[in-house]
Amino acid sequence: MTASASKSIDAHDGPIGRELASLLSLAWPIALAHFGMVLLGLVDVAILGRVSATELGGASMGRSVAFTLAAIGLGVGAALEPLAAQAVGAREPERAWAALGASVRACVALWVPSAALAIGATWLLPWFGIDASLVRPARLYVLGNVPGMLGVTFFIAGKTYLLAYGRTWPTLASAAAANLVNVVACLALVGGDELLARIGLPALGLPRLGALGAGIASSFANLVLGGGTLVASVRLHRRLSRAPTAAPEHAPAPRSSTPPPPTVRRVLGLSLPIGLQLLAEIGVFSVVALLAGRLGEVSVSAHQVAIGLASFTFMGALGVSSATSVRVGHAVGEGRSPRRVGLLGVGAGSAWMFLSGAAFALFPAPLVRIFTEDARIIELGTRLMYVAALFQVFDGVQAVAAGALRGAGDVRYPFAVNLGAHWLVGFPLAIVLGFYAHLGALGLWWGLLAGLVVVSVLLLARFLRISGRAIARV
């Protein structure tokens, strides 16, 4: 790419402060919505932790199995990021709407096999050496959670379409409604009248369903979550159809060549590497959770509490990642360089995760006590929080760099990096440290940290490389 061409592409970049403000105005409501998603799981943990350590441990493994098998469907929703954002940047609203429709149909097509695999995977848990007392609640949680797997994919698709137009409040409202539904349903279904009596509420004649109740409550909440964003997306499209000139506040820019129509096949082709990337990343954490189960219910419960807290703070970085992906997509659709907005996103995500890591290091025990009263889980969970504090920044860098690459339409390289770093570096090291060096759950977490470090370095380097030249639309 010549210097003159590069100058032309960057000509529409405004002041850096305005770009950062635009990025953060998209990021913080989406981050709050993602916090709401994780809060659904944390509520489950807090309520189950006060009912039974066995139910908590089993449901934790069930959640890991279900979320892992939903990864391909989540990839479909994430594939909408470059499709919708680039279309909006190029002033093609009907193309963005067609991409959403294709994504929703693809989510439905993948939901049935994903749900069947999730249920079937629970019969493999004994092969991992999981105690029989944990297998039954894990399976019951997955059964209750099956409808929710579809709701989560709908949420990602609807949220992404809205975000391409800078609409964030419907997503935040959907997350708030979903959490309200989850708290009520979880209190009623997990512990039944026994738990209601313990917290001073009147009896309603409800049985104690434990992990099954948590799975059903999660399904109710996730269907509210996904349904809310899709309804908001339909309403937005109708408004745009009545006012076709509506578009985000970008200065006019030369359009790049228009790619093929966003059919279901096109969406699946783009989403498969993203889904496999998520599967590689989510899968290693899920397998480590299962391995923690081999160490006993205390280890798996402590792991779940610590990973739940780490996942909660990670939602801030994920919000920045989504916003960065959209802004990068806008830039590509407009025909300008996405480098500056991508690096701003990485910086913002890293800053948030640094602050989160500091909180983990300063207040580990009080954070763990939010979710359990078991002294054994508190002691081990506190030690795990120190390790989690270290990998916060690396997790933030890799999340936002992956989002920037997604916005640019680069989906294959992140998959290859996640597969190699997590499964060829992090996972083997976790096995060695956790079982052969006898470090237990702590060793498993040190292995996860090593994988994250490698992923973050390679993804950031990749974005720096591709953003130095013109990028074709997807």
N, C-alpha and C positions, 0 to 999 in steps of 0.2 A: 504494500500500500504506500503510495507516495505521500510526501509531506503535505502537498497542497490538498490532496484528497482528505487526509486526516484533519486538516484545518477546517475543511468544508463540513465534515461530519460533526465536529465539535462546535460549529458556529451557533447552534441553537441552545447551547448550554448557558443557563443563567448564572447568577451569583451562587456561590457554593452554599451560603446560608439559606437561600431560598430552596435549593435542592434538598438540603438536609431537613428543612422544615416540612417540605412535601413528603419526604420519606417517613418522618416520624409521625406526621398526621395520619398516615395510613397504618403505620406499625402499631401504635399504642392501643387503638380499639381492637385490632385483630389479636394482639398479644393478650388483652384482657379476655377475649372470647376463647382463646386457646387455654388461658388459665382456667376458665370455666370448664373446659373439657377435662383437664386433669383433675379439677376439683371434684368431678363426678367420681373418679376412681379413689381419690383421697377420702371422700365421704364413706365410700364402701369400706375402705381400710379401717377408718376410725370406728365405724359401727360394728363391723365384723370382729375387730380387735377386742371389743368389749363383750362379745358373745362367746367366742371360742378361738383359741390359737390354731386349732386344727381347721376350722372353717376359714379362717383368714389365710392360712398357708395354702389350702386347696384352692380357694377362690383366686388367690394371687397367681397360681400356676395356670388356672383356667383362663384368667384374663390375658396372661402372656400368650397362651396358645391361640386364643381368639384374635388378639390384636395382630399376631404374626401372620395368621392366615388371611387377615383382612388387608394385608399390605398391597397386594396387587390391585384391589379395588381402590385403595387410597392413592395408588399411582395414577389411576384414571382421573381422579379429581385433580391431582397435582399437574397432570398433563394439560389441563385447561389453562394453567398459568401462562405459558408462552402463546398458546392459541388465542385466548381471549385478549390478553394484554397487547400483543402485537397487532391484532385486528383493530382494537380501539385506538392504538397509536397511529394506525394507518387510516383512520376514519372509516371503518367498515363495520358498523354495528350489527348488521344482519349476519355477517360472518361470525362475530362473537356469539350471537344468540344460537346460531346453528351449531357452534362448537359445544355450547352448554347442553343442547338437546342430545347431541351425539354422546357426550360424556355421561349423561344420566342413563341413556340406554345401555351403554357399556357397563356402567355400575351394576345395573340389574342383571345383565348377562353373566357377570362374574360372581355375583353374590351367592347363587345356588351352589356352584362347585366349591367356593371358598368355605361356606357354612358346613357343607358335608365333610370337607377335609378337616375342619376344626373339630367337629364332633368325633370323627374317626381318629384324630390324633390323640384324643384322651385315652384310647385303648393302648397307646404305645407308652404311656407314662411308666408302667411297671418295668418296661425294658430299660428305662433310665435309672432304675433302682429307687424310684419314688415309693415312699411308704404307702401301703394300701389304705391307711386312714386318710391320706391326702388325695387319693385318686378320685374317690367318689364325689367329694365336694367340688373338685376341679371340673369333673364331667357335668355336674349339675349346673355349675356356673355357666359353662359354655352353652348348654341347652337353653338356659334362660336368656342368654345374650345374643342368640342367633339373629333375631330381628334387628337388634341394635347395630350389628355389623353393616347392614344396609344403610341405616340412618347416618352412620359416621361418614360413609362415602358420599351420600347426598349432601351432607354438611360441607365437606371439602369442595365439592363441585359448585354449590350455590355460593359459598363464601368467596371462591375465586372469581366467579363471574361478577359479583357485586364489587369486589375489590378492584377489578380492572377499570371500573367507572368511578372509583374513589368512594363508593358507598360502604361504610363500615358499621354504622349503627344497627342495621337489621341483624347483622351477625352477632353483635354484642347482646342485643335483646333476646335472640334465640338462645344464646348460652345462658343468660340469666333465667329464662323460663325453664330450660332443661334442668338447671340445678335445683330450682324449686321443686319440680316434679320428682327429681331423684331423692332429695332429702325426705320428702313425705313418703314416697314409695319404699325407700330403703328402711326407714324406721318401722314402717308397718309390716314389711315382708320378711326382713332378716331375722329379727328377734321376736316378732309377734307380740302378744299381750305381755309376755315376760319382760321384754325390753321396754315396752311402753310404761309398765308399772315402775320400773327402775328409774325412769326419768320423770316420773310424776304425771304421766298422761293416763287418761281413762282407758280401760280395756275395751276392745272392739270385737272380741271373739276371733282373733287372728292366730293362726298357727305359727310356729317358729320354722321358717324355711331356710335359714342360714344362707349358704352360698347360692342356692337356687333363687332365693328371694333377691339377693344382690344382683344376679344376672338379669332377672325380670325387671327390676327397677332400672338397671342400666339401659335395657332395651327401650322402656318407656321414654327415658330421658333423651336417648340418642335419636329416637324418631321425632321427638319435639325439636331437637337441635337441627336435624336435617330438613324437616318439613318447614321450619321457619325460614331458613335461607332460600329454599326453593320458591316458596310463596312470594318472598320479597323480590326474587329474581324475575318472576313472571310479572309482577307489578311494575318493576323498573322497565322491562322490555316494552310493556304497553305504553308507558309514558314516553319512551324514546321513539316508539312507532308514531305517536301523535306529534312528536317534535323531532324529526329526523336529523336536525342540525345540532342537537345536543351532543357535546363531546367534552372530554377533559380539557383543562386549561393549558394545553400545550401550544406553542407557536407553530404555525404551518411549517411543514418540512417535506422534502421530497419523499415520495413513497418508494419503498423497495418493491421488487416484483412480487406479485400475488401468487402464493403457493396453491396446491390443489385444495378442493373443498374439504371442510372438516367432517368427514363421514365417521361412522362408528369404527370402520376399519382403520382410518387414519388416526383416530384417537387411540385405539388399541396399539397401533404400531409405535406411537410416541410414548404411550403410558407403560408399555412392557418394560423398557429399561428402567423407568422411574420406579415401577412397582418392584422390580427385582432388586434395585438399589435399596429401597425401603425394607424389602425382605431380608437382604443381607445384613442391614444395620439392626433392624428390629429383631431379626432371627438370632443374632449372636447374644443380644441381651436376654431374649426369651430362653435360649438354651442355657445360659449362665444361671438364670432363675431356676431352671429345672435342676441343674447341677447343685445349686444351693439347697434344693430340696433333699438331695442325698445326704446333706450334712445335718438334716433334722429340721423340725418345725421352727426352732428358734432362729436358725440361720436363714431359712427362706422367708420368715416373717420380717427379720431385721433387714434383709435385702430388699423386700418389698417396700418397707417404710422409707429406706434411704433412696431407692430408685424412684419412689413416688415423689419425694421432695425434690430430687434432682430433675425429674420430669416436669414438675411444676415450674421451677425457675427457667427450665429450657423453653417453656412456652413463650417467654419474652423474646428469646432469640428467634424462635420460630415465627413470631409476629413480624420481626424485622426481616426475616428471610422471605416471607410472603410479600411484604411491601417491596423489598429489593427486587424480587423476581418480577413483580408487576412493573416497577419503574424501569428495570432493564428491558422488559418487553416493550414498553412504550417507546423507549429510545430506539430499539431495533426497528419497530414499526415506522417510526418517523425518519429513519435513516441517519441517526447520529450515534456517536460512540457511547456505549454504556459503562465505560471504565470508571468514571468518577462516581456515579451513583452506586455502582457495585462496591467500590472501596469504602464509600461513606457507610453503606450498610454493614460491611464487615466490621468497621470501627465501632459503630453503634451497638451491634450485637455483642462484640467483645467487651465493651464497657459495661453493659448490663450484666453479663455473666461474671465479670470480675467482682462486681459488687455482690452478686449472689454467692459466689465462692467465699467472699470475706464473711458473709453472714453465716454460712455453714461452718466455717472454722471458728468463729467466735461463740456461736450458740448451738452447738451440736446436740447436747443432751435435752435442752428444753424443746427443741424442734421434734426430736424423736418422741418425747413424752406426750405430744399432742395426740399421738395415734395408738399408744399402748400404755398399759400400767404394769406390764411384765418386766421385772428388773433385768432378766436375762436378755430380753430383746433390746431394752434400753442400752445396756452395756455394749453389746455388739453393734447396734445401730449407730451409736455415738462414734465408734471407731471407723465405721464405714463412711460416716459423714466427712471425716477429715480427708479421705481419699476423693470423695465426691467434690470437695472444695477445690482440689487440684485440677480436675479435668473440666471444670466449668468453662474456663476461657477457651480451651481447645474445642469443646463441644459447640460453643458459640461461633467460632470461626468456621468450622466445617458446615454448620447449618446454614449460615448466611451465604457462604461461598457456593454451596450447592444450590441455593435459591437463585443466586445471580447466574449461575450456569444454566439453570432451568429456564429462566427468562430469556436467555440467549438461544434456547433450543438445543443446548448441549446436554444430552441425557445419558449417552452411553459411557462417557468417561467417568462420571461419578459412580455409576454402577460398578465398573471395573475396579475403581479405587476402593470403594466400600467392601467389595467382595474380597479383594486381596489383603487390605489392611486389617479388617476385622477377623477374617477366617484364617489367614496365613500368618498373621503376626499376633493380634490380640488374643484370639481364642486359644491357640496352643500355649501361649505364655500364661493365660489364666489357668489352664489345666495343670501346667507344671508348678506354678506357684500355689495354687489352691490345694492340690492333692499330693503332689510329690514333695513339695517344700513344706507341706503341712501348715500353710498359712490360712487354710479354710476360706471363708467368705472374703476376707481381706485380700488374699491372693487372687481370687476371681476378679475383684475390682481393679487390682493393679494391672491385670491383663487387659481389661476393658479400656483403661486409661491409655495404655500403649497403642492400641488400635486407633483411638481418637486422635492422638498426636500425629500419627502418620497420615490419616485422612485429611486433617485440617491443613497440613503443609502442602499436600499434593493438590487439593482442590483450589486453594488460593493461588498456587503457582499456575494452574490451568487457566483460571479466569484472567490473570494478568497476561497470559499468552494470547488467548483468543480475542480479548478486548483491544488488542493493538492493531486489529485489522477489521475491515468491513465484515459484518455478520449477515448472512442470508436469513430470511424469515422461514418459519416452519409451516 
